[in-house]
């Protein structure tokens, strides 16, 4: 019997795990992301990076560091828009990716080289522990919902229980882990997910990069819902983890597993490192603030109407209040 935390980690990162091999994202994959929806997602981030450099928060030779870049599409979109908006920056900027799987590193290198050749300087790190930088713009798009988590549940006797897994069957036993118990008390969690590993990640980032701007987007909210959000994605079908007769054994390592991110806890991890410039927002508000609508106006002035309308429809999906626009949240942090 192992903890659900261990089971989750093995599902995504163990031997022959889901993320150990390249997976399609979008129409031909198991799920959509903002990156697969529109290149203007990366374009708006590029515009924000340029603004941070122009206002003097970051130097023009800073490193744009992406953590968990999948194929490299987001970084490529950012580079393409920087080239369009302020091409001289590509002569000074550095680019880096943290990626634990060597086969994915090779795919990212090939894709970015095929896209830009020697125009950019790219470095790979196997782990965040290896990163030692004076300054950086750090991107972590949809990674926290892939950090392994525990499941907890408060029974009728008001006793906190923790999920364990045996033969792909989940059962709850009384929790004796003081870290989990204290975390649930602090955040008033009676049921749901607990992902304590956010703290180690944030501590490492703060120790290894002297000054940075950090940006993440993910499903979730400020406060825990006190319900289970863990779910499995397979070919765009969604299966709650406790759905009756869910074939976990067949889905294990063959599908994506995720949950809603607890953003208040993530924010607190940065606050514990004496960081106060923390901005929580919806994806809709963030992308509008970054200038995504300005990018559409630039597009409108340079392309035919059909192309403009096609791209506008894709951007609407990113901003739709009842969809990605409000369901995804962002955290923008400066140190």
GUMAR-683515 format. One record per residue (C-alpha): residue number from 1; residue in one letter; x negated, y negated, z. Coordinates in pm, 1 decimal. Layout:
+-----+---------+----------+----------+----------+
! num ! residuo !       c1 !       c2 !       c3 !
+-----+---------+----------+----------+----------+
! NUM !       A !        X !        Y !        Z !
...
+-----+---------+----------+----------+----------+
***
This chain:
+-----+---------+----------+----------+----------+
! num ! residuo !       c1 !       c2 !       c3 !
+-----+---------+----------+----------+----------+
!   1 !       X !      0.0 !      0.0 !      0.0 !
!   2 !       X !   -133.2 !   -344.8 !    -95.7 !
!   3 !       X !     -8.1 !   -698.3 !    -39.1 !
!   4 !       X !    199.4 !   -857.2 !   -313.9 !
!   5 !       X !    -84.6 !  -1110.7 !   -339.0 !
!   6 !       X !   -325.8 !   -831.9 !   -439.6 !
!   7 !       X !    -68.2 !   -679.8 !   -675.1 !
!   8 !       X !    -10.5 !  -1017.8 !   -845.1 !
!   9 !       X !   -385.3 !  -1074.5 !   -884.1 !
!  10 !       X !   -439.6 !   -729.6 !  -1033.5 !
!  11 !       X !   -145.2 !   -783.5 !  -1270.5 !
!  12 !       X !   -299.8 !  -1096.3 !  -1422.8 !
!  13 !       X !   -675.2 !  -1061.9 !  -1365.9 !
!  14 !       X !   -765.6 !   -699.9 !  -1290.3 !
!  15 !       X !   -896.3 !   -436.3 !  -1528.5 !
!  16 !       X !   -697.8 !   -448.6 !  -1856.9 !
!  17 !       X !   -482.4 !   -718.0 !  -1697.8 !
!  18 !       X !   -242.9 !   -951.3 !  -1875.4 !
!  19 !       X !   -484.6 !  -1245.5 !  -1899.2 !
!  20 !       X !   -793.7 !  -1036.0 !  -1972.4 !
!  21 !       X !   -694.3 !  -1017.8 !  -2339.9 !
!  22 !       X !   -582.6 !  -1295.3 !  -2570.6 !
!  23 !       X !   -207.1 !  -1345.7 !  -2572.9 !
!  24 !       X !      1.7 !  -1541.8 !  -2819.0 !
!  25 !       X !    195.6 !  -1834.1 !  -2673.6 !
!  26 !       X !    503.7 !  -1977.9 !  -2839.0 !
!  27 !       X !    747.1 !  -1815.4 !  -3080.2 !
!  28 !       X !    537.2 !  -1497.9 !  -3120.3 !
!  29 !       X !    442.9 !  -1467.1 !  -2753.5 !
!  30 !       X !    616.6 !  -1411.4 !  -2420.3 !
!  31 !       X !    685.3 !  -1777.1 !  -2338.4 !
!  32 !       X !    655.3 !  -2138.8 !  -2457.6 !
!  33 !       X !    434.7 !  -2406.4 !  -2304.0 !
!  34 !       X !    418.0 !  -2781.3 !  -2357.8 !
!  35 !       X !     99.3 !  -2725.7 !  -2558.4 !
!  36 !       X !    273.3 !  -2482.9 !  -2795.4 !
!  37 !       X !    568.4 !  -2722.1 !  -2830.7 !
!  38 !       X !    392.2 !  -3033.3 !  -2962.2 !
!  39 !       X !     38.3 !  -3161.4 !  -3020.7 !
!  40 !       X !    163.5 !  -3494.2 !  -2881.5 !
!  41 !       X !    142.2 !  -3341.2 !  -2533.3 !
!  42 !       X !   -235.4 !  -3334.5 !  -2572.8 !
!  43 !       X !   -219.5 !  -3664.1 !  -2758.4 !
!  44 !       X !    -62.1 !  -3842.2 !  -2462.8 !
!  45 !       X !   -329.8 !  -3698.7 !  -2232.0 !
!  46 !       X !   -595.9 !  -3821.5 !  -2475.4 !
!  47 !       X !   -444.7 !  -4170.2 !  -2457.4 !
!  48 !       X !   -454.0 !  -4151.9 !  -2076.8 !
!  49 !       X !   -819.5 !  -4044.2 !  -2081.2 !
!  50 !       X !   -905.8 !  -4335.8 !  -2308.2 !
!  51 !       X !   -724.8 !  -4574.3 !  -2069.6 !
!  52 !       X !   -916.4 !  -4437.5 !  -1769.6 !
!  53 !       X !  -1243.8 !  -4499.9 !  -1952.3 !
!  54 !       X !  -1145.5 !  -4845.5 !  -2079.6 !
!  55 !       X !  -1043.7 !  -4961.5 !  -1732.8 !
!  56 !       X !  -1380.4 !  -4845.2 !  -1597.6 !
!  57 !       X !  -1270.2 !  -4561.0 !  -1369.6 !
!  58 !       X !  -1471.0 !  -4309.8 !  -1573.6 !
!  59 !       X !  -1779.9 !  -4375.6 !  -1790.4 !
!  60 !       X !  -1772.0 !  -4319.9 !  -2165.4 !
!  61 !       X !  -2008.2 !  -4022.9 !  -2125.0 !
!  62 !       X !  -1785.8 !  -3839.6 !  -1876.8 !
!  63 !       X !  -1702.3 !  -3470.5 !  -1911.9 !
!  64 !       X !  -1352.0 !  -3361.6 !  -2005.4 !
!  65 !       X !  -1321.9 !  -3032.9 !  -1817.8 !
!  66 !       X !  -1033.2 !  -2793.9 !  -1881.3 !
!  67 !       X !   -969.7 !  -2509.7 !  -1638.5 !
!  68 !       X !   -804.7 !  -2212.2 !  -1806.8 !
!  69 !       X !   -792.9 !  -2325.4 !  -2171.5 !
!  70 !       X !   -634.2 !  -2014.8 !  -2325.9 !
!  71 !       X !   -712.8 !  -2045.1 !  -2699.4 !
!  72 !       X !   -840.1 !  -2403.0 !  -2674.7 !
!  73 !       X !   -535.0 !  -2564.4 !  -2834.0 !
!  74 !       X !   -486.3 !  -2835.0 !  -2568.8 !
!  75 !       X !   -849.1 !  -2941.5 !  -2569.8 !
!  76 !       X !   -845.2 !  -2946.2 !  -2949.7 !
!  77 !       X !   -533.7 !  -3165.9 !  -2953.7 !
!  78 !       X !   -698.6 !  -3404.9 !  -2707.7 !
!  79 !       X !  -1015.6 !  -3422.9 !  -2917.1 !
!  80 !       X !   -815.9 !  -3480.3 !  -3236.3 !
!  81 !       X !   -621.8 !  -3769.3 !  -3084.4 !
!  82 !       X !   -937.8 !  -3925.4 !  -2936.0 !
!  83 !       X !  -1084.5 !  -3906.7 !  -3286.1 !
!  84 !       X !   -775.0 !  -4084.6 !  -3419.4 !
!  85 !       X !   -745.4 !  -4348.3 !  -3145.2 !
!  86 !       X !  -1108.1 !  -4416.8 !  -3050.2 !
!  87 !       X !  -1349.0 !  -4203.3 !  -3257.3 !
!  88 !       X !  -1666.8 !  -4359.7 !  -3118.6 !
!  89 !       X !  -1597.1 !  -4187.3 !  -2784.2 !
!  90 !       X !  -1671.0 !  -3847.9 !  -2939.3 !
!  91 !       X !  -2033.9 !  -3958.8 !  -2971.6 !
!  92 !       X !  -2065.8 !  -3991.8 !  -2593.5 !
!  93 !       X !  -1807.1 !  -3762.6 !  -2430.3 !
!  94 !       X !  -1889.0 !  -3411.4 !  -2310.5 !
!  95 !       X !  -1642.0 !  -3122.1 !  -2311.0 !
!  96 !       X !  -1636.2 !  -2816.6 !  -2087.9 !
!  97 !       X !  -1412.3 !  -2519.3 !  -2009.9 !
!  98 !       X !  -1390.7 !  -2297.1 !  -1702.4 !
!  99 !       X !  -1297.0 !  -1948.7 !  -1824.0 !
! 100 !       X !  -1361.4 !  -1623.6 !  -1638.0 !
! 101 !       X !  -1313.0 !  -1388.2 !  -1935.4 !
! 102 !       X !  -1604.3 !  -1373.8 !  -2181.9 !
! 103 !       X !  -1386.4 !  -1262.4 !  -2474.1 !
! 104 !       X !  -1166.0 !  -1570.3 !  -2429.3 !
! 105 !       X !  -1475.6 !  -1790.8 !  -2409.7 !
! 106 !       X !  -1579.8 !  -1662.1 !  -2750.1 !
! 107 !       X !  -1236.5 !  -1732.7 !  -2898.4 !
! 108 !       X !  -1239.6 !  -2085.1 !  -2754.7 !
! 109 !       X !  -1590.7 !  -2152.7 !  -2888.9 !
! 110 !       X !  -1495.9 !  -2029.2 !  -3234.4 !
! 111 !       X !  -1170.1 !  -2222.9 !  -3248.4 !
! 112 !       X !  -1326.4 !  -2550.2 !  -3136.6 !
! 113 !       X !  -1629.2 !  -2507.1 !  -3364.0 !
! 114 !       X !  -1404.6 !  -2424.1 !  -3661.5 !
! 115 !       X !  -1202.5 !  -2736.4 !  -3578.8 !
! 116 !       X !  -1480.3 !  -2986.6 !  -3507.7 !
! 117 !       X !  -1817.0 !  -2829.4 !  -3589.7 !
! 118 !       X !  -2105.9 !  -3013.3 !  -3423.1 !
! 119 !       X !  -1894.8 !  -3323.9 !  -3363.4 !
! 120 !       X !  -1845.2 !  -3232.2 !  -2995.7 !
! 121 !       X !  -2065.0 !  -3103.2 !  -2714.6 !
! 122 !       X !  -1904.2 !  -2801.1 !  -2545.4 !
! 123 !       X !  -2015.5 !  -2608.2 !  -2237.0 !
! 124 !       X !  -1857.0 !  -2303.3 !  -2071.5 !
! 125 !       X !  -1852.1 !  -2209.1 !  -1703.5 !
! 126 !       X !  -1747.8 !  -1867.1 !  -1575.7 !
! 127 !       X !  -1621.2 !  -2011.1 !  -1248.8 !
! 128 !       X !  -1545.6 !  -2348.1 !  -1089.9 !
! 129 !       X !  -1824.2 !  -2278.0 !   -839.5 !
! 130 !       X !  -2075.5 !  -2324.2 !  -1122.6 !
! 131 !       X !  -1955.2 !  -2675.0 !  -1208.1 !
! 132 !       X !  -2181.3 !  -2954.8 !  -1079.3 !
! 133 !       X !  -2088.4 !  -3293.6 !  -1223.3 !
! 134 !       X !  -2119.4 !  -3658.3 !  -1129.8 !
! 135 !       X !  -1784.0 !  -3739.5 !  -1288.7 !
! 136 !       X !  -1514.6 !  -3569.6 !  -1494.7 !
! 137 !       X !  -1161.2 !  -3580.4 !  -1627.1 !
! 138 !       X !  -1026.3 !  -3245.3 !  -1508.4 !
! 139 !       X !   -729.3 !  -3075.3 !  -1676.9 !
! 140 !       X !   -547.2 !  -2780.7 !  -1522.6 !
! 141 !       X !   -236.2 !  -2721.3 !  -1730.4 !
! 142 !       X !     -7.6 !  -2449.9 !  -1592.0 !
! 143 !       X !   -271.7 !  -2271.4 !  -1386.8 !
! 144 !       X !   -138.2 !  -2295.9 !  -1031.1 !
! 145 !       X !    162.2 !  -2077.5 !  -1111.0 !
! 146 !       X !    -92.9 !  -1809.4 !  -1199.5 !
! 147 !       X !   -273.5 !  -1823.4 !   -863.2 !
! 148 !       X !   -187.4 !  -1508.3 !   -672.2 !
! 149 !       X !     76.4 !  -1556.7 !   -404.6 !
! 150 !       X !    233.0 !  -1374.6 !   -112.5 !
! 151 !       X !    607.4 !  -1327.7 !    -77.3 !
! 152 !       X !    769.4 !  -1395.3 !    258.8 !
! 153 !       X !   1116.5 !  -1341.9 !    397.5 !
! 154 !       X !   1273.1 !  -1417.9 !    735.5 !
! 155 !       X !   1498.7 !  -1131.1 !    845.0 !
! 156 !       X !   1815.2 !  -1139.1 !   1055.1 !
! 157 !       X !   1608.2 !  -1118.2 !   1373.5 !
! 158 !       X !   1430.8 !  -1438.8 !   1264.5 !
! 159 !       X !   1102.7 !  -1251.0 !   1211.4 !
! 160 !       X !    883.5 !  -1355.6 !    918.8 !
! 161 !       X !    804.5 !  -1063.5 !    692.5 !
! 162 !       X !    546.2 !  -1024.3 !    417.4 !
! 163 !       X !    578.0 !   -829.3 !     91.6 !
! 164 !       X !    369.0 !   -520.0 !     21.8 !
! 165 !       X !    371.5 !   -301.0 !   -287.8 !
! 166 !       X !    339.8 !     74.2 !   -324.3 !
! 167 !       X !    396.4 !    256.2 !   -652.7 !
! 168 !       X !    538.4 !    -67.2 !   -798.2 !
! 169 !       X !    801.5 !    -86.1 !   -525.2 !
! 170 !       X !    818.0 !   -401.4 !   -311.8 !
! 171 !       X !    898.1 !   -377.2 !     57.3 !
! 172 !       X !    875.1 !   -623.9 !    344.0 !
! 173 !       X !    704.4 !   -561.2 !    677.5 !
! 174 !       X !    651.5 !   -792.7 !    974.4 !
! 175 !       X !    387.6 !  -1051.7 !    889.8 !
! 176 !       X !     76.7 !  -1052.6 !   1111.9 !
! 177 !       X !   -132.2 !  -1288.7 !    898.1 !
! 178 !       X !   -171.7 !  -1602.8 !   1110.5 !
! 179 !       X !   -261.0 !  -1817.2 !    808.6 !
! 180 !       X !     65.9 !  -1727.6 !    636.3 !
! 181 !       X !    265.9 !  -1768.4 !    957.9 !
! 182 !       X !    118.1 !  -2112.1 !   1029.2 !
! 183 !       X !    169.4 !  -2223.8 !    669.5 !
! 184 !       X !    536.8 !  -2125.3 !    679.4 !
! 185 !       X !    586.6 !  -2308.4 !   1008.8 !
! 186 !       X !    421.8 !  -2624.1 !    876.2 !
! 187 !       X !    628.1 !  -2636.3 !    555.6 !
! 188 !       X !    946.3 !  -2483.7 !    698.3 !
! 189 !       X !    933.3 !  -2187.3 !    461.2 !
! 190 !       X !   1170.1 !  -1904.4 !    546.9 !
! 191 !       X !   1176.4 !  -1733.1 !    208.3 !
! 192 !       X !    971.1 !  -1755.2 !   -107.8 !
! 193 !       X !    611.5 !  -1780.0 !   -221.7 !
! 194 !       X !    296.8 !  -1872.9 !    -29.7 !
! 195 !       X !    -18.8 !  -1943.2 !   -234.5 !
! 196 !       X !   -293.4 !  -2026.9 !     13.3 !
! 197 !       X !   -567.1 !  -2002.5 !   -251.2 !
! 198 !       X !   -488.6 !  -2355.4 !   -375.4 !
! 199 !       X !   -696.5 !  -2483.5 !    -85.3 !
! 200 !       X !  -1017.5 !  -2306.6 !   -188.1 !
! 201 !       X !   -977.2 !  -2430.5 !   -544.0 !
! 202 !       X !   -928.3 !  -2793.4 !   -438.3 !
! 203 !       X !  -1215.7 !  -2779.1 !   -187.6 !
! 204 !       X !  -1451.7 !  -2643.8 !   -453.6 !
! 205 !       X !  -1346.6 !  -2907.7 !   -704.7 !
! 206 !       X !  -1396.3 !  -3188.8 !   -454.5 !
! 207 !       X !  -1736.3 !  -3056.2 !   -347.5 !
! 208 !       X !  -1867.5 !  -3000.1 !   -699.8 !
! 209 !       X !  -1751.5 !  -3314.3 !   -881.5 !
! 210 !       X !  -1844.6 !  -3641.8 !   -713.9 !
! 211 !       X !  -1583.6 !  -3857.9 !   -890.4 !
! 212 !       X !  -1293.2 !  -3734.8 !  -1100.8 !
! 213 !       X !   -945.6 !  -3781.9 !  -1236.4 !
! 214 !       X !   -743.4 !  -3462.0 !  -1208.2 !
! 215 !       X !   -425.4 !  -3382.4 !  -1399.0 !
! 216 !       X !   -201.1 !  -3078.6 !  -1376.2 !
! 217 !       X !    143.2 !  -2988.9 !  -1509.3 !
! 218 !       X !    346.0 !  -2694.9 !  -1385.6 !
! 219 !       X !    689.5 !  -2560.9 !  -1301.0 !
! 220 !       X !    779.3 !  -2641.6 !   -941.5 !
! 221 !       X !    870.5 !  -2924.7 !   -708.3 !
! 222 !       X !    756.8 !  -3117.5 !   -402.0 !
! 223 !       X !    934.2 !  -2896.7 !   -151.6 !
! 224 !       X !    979.1 !  -2518.9 !   -132.3 !
! 225 !       X !   1330.4 !  -2403.0 !   -225.5 !
! 226 !       X !   1336.1 !  -2129.0 !     38.3 !
! 227 !       X !   1423.5 !  -1875.9 !   -225.5 !
! 228 !       X !   1223.1 !  -1644.4 !   -449.1 !
! 229 !       X !   1116.7 !  -1802.0 !   -778.0 !
! 230 !       X !    875.0 !  -1526.0 !   -886.5 !
! 231 !       X !    971.8 !  -1404.7 !  -1230.4 !
! 232 !       X !    841.2 !  -1203.5 !  -1523.8 !
! 233 !       X !    834.2 !  -1324.6 !  -1885.2 !
! 234 !       X !    846.3 !  -1071.9 !  -2169.1 !
! 235 !       X !    922.5 !  -1179.9 !  -2526.5 !
! 236 !       X !   1102.1 !  -1492.5 !  -2400.4 !
! 237 !       X !   1323.3 !  -1295.1 !  -2167.4 !
! 238 !       X !   1306.2 !  -1387.5 !  -1799.3 !
! 239 !       X !   1336.6 !  -1130.1 !  -1521.1 !
! 240 !       X !   1358.2 !  -1238.5 !  -1154.4 !
! 241 !       X !   1121.3 !  -1024.6 !   -948.5 !
! 242 !       X !   1406.1 !   -875.2 !   -743.7 !
! 243 !       X !   1639.5 !   -812.4 !  -1036.6 !
! 244 !       X !   1813.3 !   -480.6 !   -988.4 !
! 245 !       X !   1644.0 !   -189.5 !  -1168.9 !
! 246 !       X !   1359.8 !   -410.6 !  -1294.0 !
! 247 !       X !   1097.5 !   -168.4 !  -1440.4 !
! 248 !       X !    792.0 !   -319.7 !  -1270.3 !
! 249 !       X !    572.1 !    -25.9 !  -1365.1 !
! 250 !       X !    633.9 !    -89.1 !  -1737.6 !
! 251 !       X !    602.8 !   -468.1 !  -1708.2 !
! 252 !       X !    286.5 !   -453.6 !  -1493.9 !
! 253 !       X !     -7.1 !   -605.7 !  -1689.7 !
! 254 !       X !    206.8 !   -608.9 !  -2007.4 !
! 255 !       X !    396.0 !   -929.9 !  -1935.1 !
! 256 !       X !    342.8 !  -1264.8 !  -1766.9 !
! 257 !       X !    429.5 !  -1312.7 !  -1400.2 !
! 258 !       X !    470.5 !  -1656.9 !  -1246.1 !
! 259 !       X !    649.3 !  -1866.4 !   -979.4 !
! 260 !       X !    728.0 !  -2228.6 !   -891.6 !
! 261 !       X !    439.5 !  -2438.0 !   -759.6 !
! 262 !       X !    470.4 !  -2604.2 !   -417.2 !
! 263 !       X !    334.1 !  -2950.2 !   -503.7 !
! 264 !       X !    340.6 !  -3095.9 !   -152.2 !
! 265 !       X !    101.0 !  -2826.3 !    -35.1 !
! 266 !       X !   -121.9 !  -2885.8 !   -338.1 !
! 267 !       X !   -120.5 !  -3259.9 !   -262.9 !
! 268 !       X !   -207.3 !  -3193.3 !    100.7 !
! 269 !       X !   -510.0 !  -2989.7 !     -8.5 !
! 270 !       X !   -645.2 !  -3302.8 !   -178.8 !
! 271 !       X !   -552.0 !  -3523.4 !    118.3 !
! 272 !       X !   -758.6 !  -3296.9 !    343.8 !
! 273 !       X !  -1054.4 !  -3399.6 !    125.1 !
! 274 !       X !   -982.9 !  -3767.3 !    203.9 !
! 275 !       X !   -821.7 !  -3836.4 !   -133.3 !
! 276 !       X !   -534.9 !  -4086.2 !   -127.6 !
! 277 !       X !   -478.0 !  -4172.0 !   -495.6 !
! 278 !       X !   -218.2 !  -3902.8 !   -562.4 !
! 279 !       X !     72.5 !  -3948.5 !   -801.8 !
! 280 !       X !    351.4 !  -3691.5 !   -831.5 !
! 281 !       X !    587.1 !  -3721.5 !  -1126.0 !
! 282 !       X !    807.0 !  -3537.4 !  -1371.2 !
! 283 !       X !    655.5 !  -3446.5 !  -1706.6 !
! 284 !       X !    898.7 !  -3688.5 !  -1869.8 !
! 285 !       X !    781.2 !  -3987.1 !  -1665.1 !
! 286 !       X !    414.0 !  -3896.3 !  -1690.8 !
! 287 !       X !    408.9 !  -3856.3 !  -2068.8 !
! 288 !       X !    601.3 !  -4181.1 !  -2117.1 !
! 289 !       X !    359.3 !  -4361.2 !  -1883.3 !
! 290 !       X !     64.6 !  -4211.5 !  -2071.0 !
! 291 !       X !    200.7 !  -4360.1 !  -2394.7 !
! 292 !       X !    361.5 !  -4075.4 !  -2588.5 !
! 293 !       X !    624.9 !  -4309.7 !  -2734.3 !
! 294 !       X !    349.9 !  -4545.8 !  -2852.7 !
! 295 !       X !    190.9 !  -4252.0 !  -3033.0 !
! 296 !       X !    517.9 !  -4183.0 !  -3212.7 !
! 297 !       X !    529.0 !  -4546.6 !  -3327.2 !
! 298 !       X !    176.2 !  -4511.5 !  -3468.5 !
! 299 !       X !    287.5 !  -4193.3 !  -3645.7 !
! 300 !       X !    596.4 !  -4364.5 !  -3786.0 !
! 301 !       X !    380.9 !  -4632.5 !  -3948.4 !
! 302 !       X !    154.8 !  -4378.5 !  -4118.0 !
! 303 !       X !    367.2 !  -4084.8 !  -4239.2 !
! 304 !       X !    683.9 !  -4017.4 !  -4434.8 !
! 305 !       X !   1021.6 !  -4006.1 !  -4260.8 !
! 306 !       X !   1054.5 !  -3626.8 !  -4276.5 !
! 307 !       X !    723.9 !  -3573.0 !  -4097.6 !
! 308 !       X !    808.0 !  -3838.7 !  -3839.8 !
! 309 !       X !   1149.0 !  -3688.9 !  -3761.2 !
! 310 !       X !   1002.0 !  -3339.3 !  -3733.6 !
! 311 !       X !    744.7 !  -3453.7 !  -3479.1 !
! 312 !       X !   1003.1 !  -3660.6 !  -3293.3 !
! 313 !       X !   1219.5 !  -3352.7 !  -3243.0 !
! 314 !       X !    924.3 !  -3165.1 !  -3092.2 !
! 315 !       X !    848.5 !  -3453.3 !  -2856.5 !
! 316 !       X !   1214.3 !  -3457.8 !  -2749.0 !
! 317 !       X !   1171.7 !  -3100.6 !  -2627.4 !
! 318 !       X !    880.1 !  -3214.7 !  -2409.0 !
! 319 !       X !   1084.2 !  -3500.5 !  -2263.0 !
! 320 !       X !   1432.9 !  -3350.5 !  -2238.6 !
! 321 !       X !   1556.3 !  -3422.2 !  -1880.4 !
! 322 !       X !   1747.8 !  -3094.6 !  -1861.4 !
! 323 !       X !   1450.7 !  -2894.5 !  -1990.8 !
! 324 !       X !   1073.8 !  -2941.1 !  -1989.8 !
! 325 !       X !   1095.2 !  -3311.5 !  -1906.3 !
! 326 !       X !   1221.0 !  -3261.7 !  -1550.6 !
! 327 !       X !   1151.5 !  -2893.1 !  -1491.4 !
! 328 !       X !    777.4 !  -2948.5 !  -1530.0 !
! 329 !       X !    610.7 !  -3168.9 !  -1271.2 !
! 330 !       X !    271.8 !  -3338.0 !  -1278.5 !
! 331 !       X !      9.0 !  -3433.0 !  -1026.2 !
! 332 !       X !   -238.1 !  -3707.7 !  -1122.6 !
! 333 !       X !   -521.5 !  -3756.2 !   -875.4 !
! 334 !       X !   -823.7 !  -3983.3 !   -857.4 !
! 335 !       X !  -1128.7 !  -3935.0 !   -641.0 !
+-----+---------+----------+----------+----------+
***
